[in-house]
Amino acid sequence: MVPDLYYMMNYPLFWVDLMYYLNLRKVGKALKSRMQRGVTTYLDNFLYQAKKIPDKAFIVFEGQTLTYQDVDKRSNQFAKVFRTEGGLKKGDIVALLMSNEPDFICVWFGLSKLGCEVAFLNFNIKSKSLQFCFESCGAKSLVVGADLVSSLGEVLPSLKENAIEVWVTDIGCPHEGVNTLLDKVEQASDMALPDCPRADLMSNFLFIFTSGTTGLPKAARVGHLKAVMCMAFLRLCGARSDDNIYITLPLYHMTASLLGIGGCIQLGATCILKNKFSASQFWKDCVKHNVTVFQYVGELCRYLVNQPVVPEESAHKVRVAAGSGLRADVWREFARRFGKINVREAYGLTEASIGFVNYTNEIGPIGRAGYFNKVRHGFLSCDPQTYEPIRTDSGRCVKANKGETGLLVAPVSVMNPFLGYAGNTLQSEKKLLRDVFKEGDVYFNTGDLMLQDHRDFVYFRDRIGDTFRWKGENVATTEVSEILGSLEFLQEVNVYGVTVPGYEGRAGMAAVVLKMDQKLDGKKLYNHLVQSLPAYSWPWFLRIQTSIDVTETFKQQKRKLVQEGFSPEAIQESLYFLDLSQRDYVPLTLSLYDDIVSGKIRL
């Protein structure tokens, strides 16, 4: 690849692209070098660092510091308890329901040392979804954090019926039939297991649940190869081995567990782990722990810019912020207010090895398709109504032109596999496009609409299907519709997301049809949501309709509803707003609407 002089002189970002390309090659060579020495998997990389830098701080959490060696030894103890007391072995699937804490990592690594496949569970999900997660991934054991064991009350009888072995990271438990861990761990040897099974790089490593068009969480298989590739992310964003990396995002997400913790391991850096994000404590923690890198999702940065000014926000040493979902207007304000922080906005998926990183100072894009890193994936022209790829008379797909929005797809190959969703062959097949550019090729359909501009910057435009994003989480509209539809006064429910000025993503809204002679019971609806759904899935707005529009194939119409939004001026039907202070849905008046749009009332 030798660029001509004309290109070098007339392409403004040539040298920036070149530097990133060289850095990418350097990271690739380092990865290859480790693999040649037998350091092939995520766990191998951790063990490599535990041997190389045993006394370096790995996890700092609430006044507690664990070195790389500490985590290695404690994970050995967990592994031995699981093997001797639980009979766990290679190939067993174990679900993990824990908050952010060091033992999340120690339990995870202990199970990995036995060759178990670990399924990360979102601790916000309710009993019905929890049961579905077990059924889909095939887990036969569950490890639950001491702080979350009370949430198992409703589902414990079902777990027992299905012979699911339940462990709690505590010395005691009020629930009968739940095994305790910490009392046994303290008695176990911390010496390395002599017979840890070797993992196949092409086999499955984890199950990470992602929302999808089925409505309930889907168990995405994450292979060892993808996991080890994720570990390079922070290095590509400019992080170094001497960094203190602040992770406030939940570890059950790929962002924190594979990109964040994995990135720390790959670098040999220190992770400052937070139980959960706190906007008021953020900069204080950064100063206290000498944080130099932090991970974000778009909402996190918006919370920071909406906080009152504190002295610590100008006294920090943060150099890099790496994440995704940062809206351009928040990005500008973030940059203006918090100093010279290199923001590295990125894009990636749990299911497939595809990603972008915006390694420039351009505000807005999620990445680049520059001269040196020509993307292997493609942007397909698609029907604006159905979002199905447009095909020519010969049956081949058409690439979107620069400046046009297109559907992002990525080739599926041996080195870029799609392992599918556990227990859901139909949904797995739906994510694949065949004979895209030539006969026999297979591409992964991300379901995301992108735009590549004439400067080769790539922008995220929208997400296709029934899933929208709110508060940093994906919300599956069919799941919310099903929960609302179980109320006796609702006949039909159509859930969708609407844009609200000043917020990333879309706020939940539901068009509902009341049953004959029934009235809306806002308080009952609110209580039902509290019991059944995580807060980020709750619809903020209701629209009362006499009937739900459907297509000729009886699919609910959402497009028009999304476009009309929640304005009382544009919509003649009755509208309601979720007033958390009253724990009720109240009529959405024009003055209330103005207060929401202006930011006087926060969602």
C-alpha positions as CSV (number, residue, x, y, z in Angstrom):
1,M,0.0,0.0,0.0
2,V,1.9,3.1,-1.3
3,P,-0.2,6.2,-1.5
4,D,0.6,8.7,-4.2
5,L,1.9,12.2,-3.5
6,Y,-1.4,13.8,-4.8
7,Y,-3.4,11.9,-2.2
8,M,-1.0,12.8,0.6
9,M,-1.1,16.5,-0.2
10,N,-4.9,16.7,-0.7
11,Y,-6.2,14.4,2.0
12,P,-6.4,16.4,5.3
13,L,-6.4,13.5,7.7
14,F,-3.9,11.3,5.9
15,W,-1.3,11.5,8.6
16,V,-3.8,11.0,11.4
17,D,-5.1,7.9,9.6
18,L,-1.5,6.7,9.0
19,M,-0.6,7.0,12.7
20,Y,-3.7,5.1,13.8
21,Y,-3.0,2.4,11.2
22,L,0.6,2.0,12.5
23,N,-0.7,1.8,16.0
24,L,-3.2,-0.8,14.9
25,R,-0.4,-2.9,13.3
26,K,1.7,-2.5,16.5
27,V,-1.2,-3.8,18.7
28,G,-1.8,-6.7,16.3
29,K,1.9,-7.7,16.4
30,A,1.9,-7.6,20.2
31,L,-1.2,-9.8,20.2
32,K,0.3,-12.2,17.8
33,S,3.6,-12.3,19.8
34,R,1.7,-13.2,23.0
35,M,-0.3,-15.9,21.2
36,Q,2.9,-17.5,19.9
37,R,4.0,-17.8,23.6
38,G,0.7,-19.6,24.5
39,V,-1.1,-16.5,25.8
40,T,-4.2,-17.0,23.6
41,T,-7.4,-16.3,25.6
42,Y,-8.7,-13.6,27.9
43,L,-7.9,-15.8,30.9
44,D,-4.4,-16.5,29.6
45,N,-3.8,-12.8,29.4
46,F,-4.8,-12.3,33.0
47,L,-2.6,-15.1,34.2
48,Y,0.3,-13.7,32.1
49,Q,-0.1,-10.3,33.9
50,A,-0.5,-12.0,37.3
51,K,2.8,-13.7,36.8
52,K,4.6,-10.7,35.2
53,I,3.3,-7.9,37.6
54,P,1.9,-9.8,40.6
55,D,2.1,-7.0,43.1
56,K,0.6,-4.3,40.9
57,A,-2.8,-3.0,41.9
58,F,-5.5,-4.5,39.6
59,I,-8.8,-3.6,41.3
60,V,-9.4,-0.6,43.6
61,F,-12.9,-0.7,45.1
62,E,-14.3,1.2,48.1
63,G,-11.0,1.4,50.0
64,Q,-10.0,-2.1,49.1
65,T,-7.1,-2.8,46.8
66,L,-6.5,-6.2,45.1
67,T,-3.3,-6.9,43.2
68,Y,-3.2,-9.0,40.1
69,Q,-1.9,-11.8,42.3
70,D,-4.7,-11.3,44.9
71,V,-7.3,-11.8,42.2
72,D,-5.5,-14.8,40.8
73,K,-5.4,-16.5,44.2
74,R,-8.9,-15.6,45.2
75,S,-10.2,-16.9,41.9
76,N,-8.3,-20.2,42.6
77,Q,-10.2,-20.5,45.8
78,F,-13.6,-20.0,44.1
79,A,-12.6,-22.5,41.4
80,K,-11.8,-25.2,44.0
81,V,-15.0,-24.6,45.9
82,F,-17.0,-24.8,42.7
83,R,-15.2,-28.0,41.7
84,T,-15.3,-29.9,45.0
85,E,-18.6,-28.6,46.4
86,G,-20.5,-28.0,43.2
87,G,-19.0,-30.6,40.8
88,L,-18.6,-28.0,38.1
89,K,-16.4,-28.9,35.1
90,K,-15.4,-27.8,31.6
91,G,-18.4,-27.0,29.4
92,D,-20.9,-26.4,32.3
93,I,-22.8,-23.1,32.0
94,V,-23.1,-21.0,35.1
95,A,-25.1,-17.8,35.4
96,L,-23.7,-14.8,37.3
97,L,-26.1,-12.3,38.9
98,M,-23.8,-9.8,40.7
99,S,-23.3,-6.1,41.1
100,N,-20.0,-4.4,40.5
101,E,-17.6,-5.7,43.1
102,P,-14.2,-7.4,43.0
103,D,-15.8,-10.8,43.6
104,F,-17.7,-10.5,40.3
105,I,-14.3,-10.8,38.6
106,C,-12.9,-13.4,41.0
107,V,-16.0,-15.7,40.6
108,W,-15.9,-15.2,36.8
109,F,-12.2,-16.0,36.6
110,G,-12.6,-19.0,39.0
111,L,-15.3,-20.5,36.8
112,S,-13.2,-19.8,33.7
113,K,-10.3,-21.7,35.2
114,L,-12.6,-24.7,35.4
115,G,-13.5,-24.3,31.7
116,C,-17.1,-23.2,32.5
117,E,-19.0,-20.9,30.2
118,V,-20.3,-17.9,32.2
119,A,-23.6,-16.1,31.5
120,F,-23.7,-12.5,32.8
121,L,-27.2,-11.5,34.0
122,N,-28.5,-8.0,34.1
123,F,-29.5,-7.5,37.8
124,N,-32.3,-5.1,36.7
125,I,-34.3,-7.8,35.1
126,K,-37.4,-9.2,36.8
127,S,-38.4,-12.8,37.5
128,K,-40.0,-13.7,34.2
129,S,-37.0,-12.5,32.2
130,L,-34.7,-14.2,34.7
131,Q,-36.4,-17.5,34.1
132,F,-36.2,-17.0,30.3
133,C,-32.5,-16.3,30.5
134,F,-31.9,-19.6,32.3
135,E,-33.9,-21.5,29.7
136,S,-32.2,-19.9,26.7
137,C,-28.6,-20.2,27.8
138,G,-29.0,-23.6,29.5
139,A,-27.3,-22.7,32.8
140,K,-27.6,-25.3,35.5
141,S,-26.0,-23.2,38.3
142,L,-26.4,-19.6,39.5
143,V,-24.1,-17.5,41.5
144,V,-25.8,-14.5,43.1
145,G,-24.3,-11.6,45.0
146,A,-25.1,-11.2,48.7
147,D,-26.8,-7.8,47.9
148,L,-29.1,-9.3,45.2
149,V,-30.2,-12.6,46.9
150,S,-33.4,-11.0,48.1
151,S,-34.5,-10.4,44.5
152,L,-34.6,-14.2,44.0
153,G,-37.7,-14.7,46.2
154,E,-40.2,-15.1,43.4
155,V,-38.0,-17.2,41.1
156,L,-36.4,-19.6,43.7
157,P,-39.2,-22.2,43.6
158,S,-38.9,-22.4,39.8
159,L,-35.1,-22.7,40.0
160,K,-35.4,-25.5,42.4
161,E,-38.0,-27.3,40.2
162,N,-35.5,-27.1,37.4
163,A,-32.6,-28.4,39.5
164,I,-30.7,-25.1,39.3
165,E,-27.9,-25.1,41.9
166,V,-27.9,-21.6,43.5
167,W,-24.8,-20.1,45.3
168,V,-24.6,-16.8,47.2
169,T,-21.4,-14.9,47.8
170,D,-22.0,-14.8,51.5
171,I,-21.4,-16.8,54.7
172,G,-25.1,-17.3,55.3
173,C,-28.5,-17.1,53.5
174,P,-32.1,-16.8,54.7
175,H,-33.4,-18.9,51.8
176,E,-33.5,-22.6,52.2
177,G,-31.5,-24.7,49.6
178,V,-29.1,-21.9,48.7
179,N,-25.4,-22.7,49.0
180,T,-23.1,-20.3,50.7
181,L,-19.7,-19.5,49.2
182,L,-17.6,-17.2,51.3
183,D,-17.4,-19.6,54.3
184,K,-16.0,-22.3,52.0
185,V,-13.8,-20.0,50.0
186,E,-12.0,-18.8,53.1
187,Q,-11.0,-22.4,53.9
188,A,-9.9,-23.3,50.3
189,S,-6.3,-23.3,49.1
190,D,-5.3,-20.4,46.9
191,M,-2.7,-22.4,45.0
192,A,-3.1,-22.7,41.3
193,L,-5.2,-25.5,39.9
194,P,-2.8,-28.2,38.5
195,D,-5.1,-29.2,35.7
196,C,-6.9,-26.2,34.3
197,P,-8.4,-27.2,30.9
198,R,-7.2,-25.5,27.8
199,A,-9.7,-23.5,25.9
200,D,-10.2,-23.6,22.1
201,L,-9.8,-20.0,20.8
202,M,-12.8,-20.6,18.4
203,S,-15.1,-21.9,21.2
204,N,-17.6,-20.0,23.3
205,F,-16.4,-18.0,26.3
206,L,-19.4,-16.1,27.7
207,F,-23.1,-15.5,27.2
208,I,-24.0,-11.8,27.3
209,F,-27.7,-10.9,27.1
210,T,-28.8,-8.3,24.7
211,S,-32.3,-7.0,23.9
212,G,-33.8,-7.7,20.5
213,T,-36.8,-8.0,18.4
214,T,-38.1,-11.1,20.2
215,G,-38.9,-8.8,23.2
216,L,-37.1,-10.9,25.8
217,P,-33.3,-10.8,26.3
218,K,-31.2,-12.9,23.8
219,A,-28.2,-14.8,25.0
220,A,-25.5,-13.8,22.6
221,R,-22.5,-16.2,22.5
222,V,-19.2,-14.4,22.9
223,G,-16.3,-16.5,21.7
224,H,-12.7,-16.5,23.1
225,L,-11.5,-14.9,19.9
226,K,-13.8,-11.9,20.2
227,A,-13.1,-11.5,23.9
228,V,-9.3,-11.3,23.4
229,M,-9.8,-8.9,20.5
230,C,-11.9,-6.6,22.8
231,M,-8.9,-6.4,25.2
232,A,-7.1,-4.1,22.7
233,F,-9.8,-1.4,22.7
234,L,-8.4,0.9,25.5
235,R,-4.9,0.6,24.0
236,L,-6.2,1.8,20.6
237,C,-7.9,4.7,22.4
238,G,-4.5,5.8,23.9
239,A,-4.5,4.2,27.3
240,R,-1.2,3.0,28.8
241,S,0.0,0.6,31.4
242,D,0.5,3.4,34.0
243,D,-3.1,4.5,33.7
244,N,-5.8,4.4,36.4
245,I,-8.9,3.4,34.6
246,Y,-12.3,4.3,36.1
247,I,-15.1,1.9,35.4
248,T,-18.6,2.8,36.7
249,L,-20.6,0.9,34.0
250,P,-22.2,-2.5,35.0
251,L,-19.9,-5.5,34.6
252,Y,-22.7,-7.5,33.0
253,H,-22.3,-5.3,29.9
254,M,-19.6,-6.1,27.4
255,T,-18.4,-2.5,27.6
256,A,-17.2,-2.8,31.2
257,S,-16.3,-6.5,31.3
258,L,-14.5,-7.1,28.0
259,L,-13.5,-3.7,26.9
260,G,-12.9,-2.2,30.3
261,I,-11.6,-4.9,32.6
262,G,-10.1,-6.7,29.6
263,G,-8.4,-3.5,28.5
264,C,-6.9,-3.0,32.0
265,I,-5.6,-6.6,31.8
266,Q,-4.1,-6.2,28.3
267,L,-2.3,-3.1,29.4
268,G,-1.4,-4.2,32.9
269,A,-3.2,-1.1,34.2
270,T,-5.2,-0.5,37.4
271,C,-9.0,-0.5,37.4
272,I,-10.8,1.9,39.7
273,L,-14.1,0.0,40.0
274,K,-17.3,1.7,41.2
275,N,-20.4,-0.1,42.4
276,K,-22.5,2.2,40.3
277,F,-22.2,5.6,38.6
278,S,-22.6,8.7,40.7
279,A,-22.6,12.1,38.8
280,S,-22.0,14.0,42.1
281,Q,-19.0,11.9,43.1
282,F,-17.5,11.4,39.6
283,W,-14.9,14.1,39.6
284,K,-14.2,13.7,43.3
285,D,-13.3,10.1,42.6
286,C,-11.2,11.0,39.6
287,V,-9.1,13.3,41.8
288,K,-9.0,11.0,44.8
289,H,-7.8,8.0,42.7
290,N,-5.7,9.9,40.2
291,V,-7.9,8.7,37.4
292,T,-6.4,9.2,33.9
293,V,-8.9,7.2,31.7
294,F,-12.6,6.5,32.1
295,Q,-15.3,4.6,30.2
296,Y,-18.7,6.2,29.4
297,V,-21.9,5.7,27.6
298,G,-23.6,8.8,26.2
299,E,-26.0,9.3,29.1
300,L,-23.1,9.3,31.6
301,C,-21.5,12.4,29.9
302,R,-24.8,14.2,29.8
303,Y,-25.3,13.6,33.6
304,L,-21.8,15.2,34.1
305,V,-22.5,18.3,32.1
306,N,-25.8,18.8,33.9
307,Q,-24.1,18.7,37.3
308,P,-23.3,21.9,39.2
309,V,-19.7,23.1,38.9
310,V,-17.3,21.5,41.5
311,P,-13.6,22.3,42.1
312,E,-12.5,18.8,41.2
313,E,-13.7,19.0,37.6
314,S,-10.8,21.3,36.9
315,A,-8.3,19.6,39.1
316,H,-8.5,16.1,37.6
317,K,-5.8,14.4,35.5
318,V,-8.2,12.5,33.1
319,R,-6.5,12.2,29.7
320,V,-8.9,9.8,27.8
321,A,-12.6,9.2,27.8
322,A,-13.6,6.1,25.8
323,G,-17.1,4.9,25.1
324,S,-20.1,5.1,22.9
325,G,-23.4,6.9,22.4
326,L,-22.1,10.5,23.0
327,R,-24.3,13.0,21.3
328,A,-22.6,15.8,19.5
329,D,-24.1,18.7,21.5
330,V,-23.2,17.0,24.8
331,W,-19.8,16.2,23.4
332,R,-19.2,19.9,22.6
333,E,-20.3,21.0,26.1
334,F,-18.2,18.2,27.7
335,A,-15.1,19.3,25.8
336,R,-15.7,23.0,26.7
337,R,-16.3,22.4,30.3
338,F,-13.9,19.6,31.4
339,G,-10.7,20.5,29.6
340,K,-8.4,18.7,27.2
341,I,-9.8,15.2,27.4
342,N,-9.3,13.0,24.3
343,V,-12.8,11.7,23.7
344,R,-12.7,8.4,21.8
345,E,-16.2,7.7,20.6
346,A,-16.6,4.1,19.4
347,Y,-19.2,1.6,18.1
348,G,-19.4,-2.1,18.6
349,L,-21.7,-5.1,19.1
350,T,-21.9,-7.9,21.5
351,E,-22.8,-10.5,18.9
352,A,-20.2,-9.9,16.2
353,S,-16.6,-8.7,15.9
354,I,-17.3,-5.4,14.2
355,G,-16.3,-1.9,15.5
356,F,-15.3,1.6,14.8
357,V,-13.2,4.1,16.9
358,N,-13.1,7.8,16.2
359,Y,-9.4,8.5,16.8
360,T,-9.6,12.1,15.6
361,N,-10.8,15.3,17.3
362,E,-13.8,15.5,15.1
363,I,-17.0,15.8,17.2
364,G,-19.9,13.6,16.2
365,P,-18.6,10.6,14.3
366,I,-18.4,7.1,15.7
367,G,-15.3,6.3,13.6
368,R,-13.6,6.5,10.3
369,A,-13.2,4.5,7.1
370,G,-10.0,6.2,6.2
371,Y,-7.3,5.5,3.5
372,F,-5.4,2.9,5.5
373,N,-8.3,1.2,7.4
374,K,-10.7,0.6,4.6
375,V,-13.6,-1.1,6.3
376,R,-14.2,-4.8,5.5
377,H,-17.9,-4.4,6.2
378,G,-20.4,-2.5,4.1
379,F,-23.3,0.0,4.1
380,L,-26.2,-1.3,2.1
381,S,-29.0,0.7,0.5
382,C,-32.3,-0.3,2.1
383,D,-36.0,0.3,1.7
384,P,-36.9,3.3,3.8
385,Q,-40.2,1.6,5.0
386,T,-39.1,-2.0,5.6
387,Y,-35.3,-1.4,6.1
388,E,-34.8,-4.5,4.0
389,P,-31.6,-4.3,1.8
390,I,-32.4,-3.4,-1.8
391,R,-31.3,-6.1,-4.3
392,T,-30.7,-5.8,-8.0
393,D,-32.3,-8.0,-10.6
394,S,-29.5,-10.5,-10.2
395,G,-30.3,-10.7,-6.4
396,R,-27.2,-8.9,-5.1
397,C,-27.3,-6.1,-2.6
398,V,-26.5,-2.5,-3.4
399,K,-23.9,-0.5,-1.5
400,A,-25.0,2.9,-0.2
401,N,-23.1,5.9,-1.6
402,K,-21.2,8.3,0.5
403,G,-23.5,10.8,2.1
404,E,-26.4,8.2,2.1
405,T,-27.7,6.4,5.1
406,G,-27.1,2.6,4.8
407,L,-27.5,-0.6,6.7
408,L,-24.3,-1.7,8.4
409,V,-23.3,-5.3,7.6
410,A,-20.2,-7.3,8.4
411,P,-18.8,-10.4,6.7
412,V,-19.0,-13.7,8.7
413,S,-15.9,-15.8,8.4
414,V,-13.6,-18.1,10.5
415,M,-11.8,-15.2,12.0
416,N,-15.0,-13.0,12.3
417,P,-17.6,-15.6,13.4
418,F,-21.2,-15.1,14.5
419,L,-21.8,-17.8,17.1
420,G,-25.5,-16.9,17.3
421,Y,-28.0,-16.7,20.2
422,A,-28.3,-19.6,22.6
423,G,-31.6,-21.4,22.4
424,N,-32.8,-19.2,19.5
425,T,-31.9,-20.6,16.1
426,L,-34.6,-18.6,14.4
427,Q,-33.3,-15.2,15.7
428,S,-29.7,-16.3,14.9
429,E,-30.6,-17.0,11.3
430,K,-32.6,-13.7,11.0
431,K,-29.3,-11.8,11.7
432,L,-27.7,-13.2,8.6
433,L,-27.8,-12.0,5.1
434,R,-26.8,-14.4,2.3
435,D,-25.6,-13.8,-1.2
436,V,-25.0,-10.2,-0.5
437,F,-22.3,-9.3,-3.0
438,K,-21.6,-12.7,-4.5
439,E,-23.1,-16.2,-4.4
440,G,-22.4,-18.0,-1.1
441,D,-21.2,-15.0,1.0
442,V,-22.7,-14.4,4.4
443,Y,-23.0,-11.1,6.3
444,F,-24.1,-10.2,9.8
445,N,-26.9,-7.7,9.8
446,T,-26.3,-5.2,12.6
447,G,-29.7,-3.7,12.3
448,D,-28.1,-0.3,12.6
449,L,-28.2,2.6,10.1
450,M,-25.0,4.4,9.4
451,L,-23.8,7.2,7.1
452,Q,-20.3,7.5,5.7
453,D,-19.7,11.1,4.6
454,H,-17.4,12.4,1.9
455,R,-14.5,12.9,4.4
456,D,-14.8,9.2,5.3
457,F,-16.2,9.8,8.8
458,V,-18.9,7.3,9.9
459,Y,-22.0,8.4,11.8
460,F,-24.6,6.4,13.6
461,R,-28.0,7.3,12.4
462,D,-30.6,4.9,13.9
463,R,-31.5,1.4,15.1
464,I,-33.9,-0.7,13.1
465,G,-36.5,-2.9,14.7
466,D,-38.3,-3.0,18.0
467,T,-35.4,-1.9,20.1
468,F,-34.6,1.6,21.1
469,R,-32.0,2.9,23.5
470,W,-32.7,4.9,26.7
471,K,-30.6,5.6,29.8
472,G,-27.7,3.6,28.2
473,E,-29.9,0.4,27.9
474,N,-31.7,-1.2,25.0
475,V,-35.4,-1.4,25.5
476,A,-37.3,-4.1,23.6
477,T,-40.8,-2.8,22.8
478,T,-42.4,-6.2,22.5
479,E,-41.4,-7.1,26.1
480,V,-42.8,-3.8,27.5
481,S,-46.0,-4.3,25.4
482,E,-46.5,-7.8,26.8
483,I,-46.1,-6.5,30.4
484,L,-48.6,-3.7,29.9
485,G,-51.0,-5.9,28.0
486,S,-51.4,-8.1,31.1
487,L,-53.3,-5.3,32.9
488,E,-57.1,-5.9,32.9
489,F,-58.1,-2.5,31.6
490,L,-55.8,-2.5,28.5
491,Q,-56.9,-4.1,25.3
492,E,-54.0,-3.3,23.0
493,V,-50.6,-1.8,23.5
494,N,-48.1,-0.5,21.0
495,V,-44.7,0.6,22.6
496,Y,-42.2,2.8,20.8
497,G,-39.5,5.4,21.5
498,V,-39.8,9.1,21.0
499,T,-37.1,11.8,20.9
500,V,-37.0,14.3,23.8
501,P,-34.9,17.5,23.4
502,G,-31.8,17.3,25.6
503,Y,-31.7,13.5,25.9
504,E,-29.7,10.7,24.1
505,G,-31.8,7.9,22.8
506,R,-35.5,7.7,22.9
507,A,-38.0,7.8,25.8
508,G,-40.6,5.1,26.0
509,M,-44.1,5.8,24.9
510,A,-47.1,3.6,24.6
511,A,-50.2,3.9,22.5
512,V,-53.0,2.0,24.3
513,V,-56.5,1.0,23.6
514,L,-58.7,0.7,26.7
515,K,-61.2,-2.2,27.1
516,M,-64.9,-1.5,26.8
517,D,-66.2,0.4,29.8
518,Q,-62.7,0.6,31.4
519,K,-60.8,3.7,32.5
520,L,-57.0,4.2,32.7
521,D,-55.7,3.5,36.2
522,G,-52.4,5.3,36.3
523,K,-51.5,4.3,39.8
524,K,-52.1,0.6,39.1
525,L,-50.1,0.9,35.9
526,Y,-47.2,2.5,37.8
527,N,-47.2,-0.2,40.5
528,H,-47.3,-2.9,37.8
529,L,-44.2,-1.4,36.1
530,V,-42.3,-1.2,39.4
531,Q,-43.0,-4.9,39.9
532,S,-42.4,-6.1,36.4
533,L,-39.8,-4.0,34.5
534,P,-36.5,-2.1,35.1
535,A,-37.0,1.7,35.3
536,Y,-35.3,2.4,32.0
537,S,-38.1,0.3,30.2
538,W,-41.0,2.3,31.7
539,P,-43.0,4.3,29.2
540,W,-42.9,8.0,30.1
541,F,-45.8,8.9,27.9
542,L,-49.2,7.3,27.1
543,R,-51.4,7.9,24.1
544,I,-55.0,6.7,24.4
545,Q,-56.4,5.5,21.1
546,T,-59.6,3.9,19.9
547,S,-57.7,1.4,17.7
548,I,-54.1,0.4,16.9
549,D,-53.0,0.9,13.3
550,V,-51.7,-2.3,11.7
551,T,-50.1,-3.3,8.3
552,E,-51.8,-5.6,5.9
553,T,-49.9,-8.4,7.6
554,F,-51.2,-7.3,10.9
555,K,-48.0,-5.9,12.2
556,Q,-48.3,-2.8,14.4
557,Q,-47.5,0.5,12.8
558,K,-44.9,2.5,14.7
559,R,-43.4,4.9,12.2
560,K,-46.2,7.4,12.2
561,L,-46.5,7.3,16.0
562,V,-42.7,7.9,16.4
563,Q,-42.9,10.9,14.0
564,E,-45.8,12.5,15.8
565,G,-44.0,12.3,19.2
566,F,-45.8,13.4,22.3
567,S,-46.9,17.0,21.6
568,P,-50.5,17.9,22.7
569,E,-50.7,20.4,19.9
570,A,-49.9,17.8,17.2
571,I,-52.0,15.0,18.7
572,Q,-55.7,15.3,19.3
573,E,-56.0,12.1,21.4
574,S,-55.6,12.1,25.2
575,L,-51.9,12.0,26.4
576,Y,-50.5,11.2,29.8
577,F,-47.2,11.7,31.5
578,L,-45.5,9.5,34.1
579,D,-45.2,11.8,37.2
580,L,-42.8,9.9,39.5
581,S,-43.6,12.2,42.5
582,Q,-47.3,11.2,42.3
583,R,-46.6,7.6,41.2
584,D,-49.2,8.1,38.6
585,Y,-49.9,9.0,35.0
586,V,-51.2,12.5,34.8
587,P,-52.8,14.4,31.8
588,L,-50.1,15.8,29.6
589,T,-51.1,19.5,29.2
590,L,-49.4,22.0,26.9
591,S,-47.7,23.7,29.9
592,L,-46.4,20.4,31.2
593,Y,-45.2,19.5,27.7
594,D,-43.3,22.9,27.5
595,D,-41.7,22.2,30.9
596,I,-40.4,18.8,29.6
597,V,-39.1,20.1,26.3
598,S,-37.4,23.1,28.0
599,G,-35.7,20.8,30.6
600,K,-37.5,22.3,33.6
601,I,-38.9,18.8,34.2
602,R,-36.3,16.1,33.9
603,L,-36.9,12.5,32.9
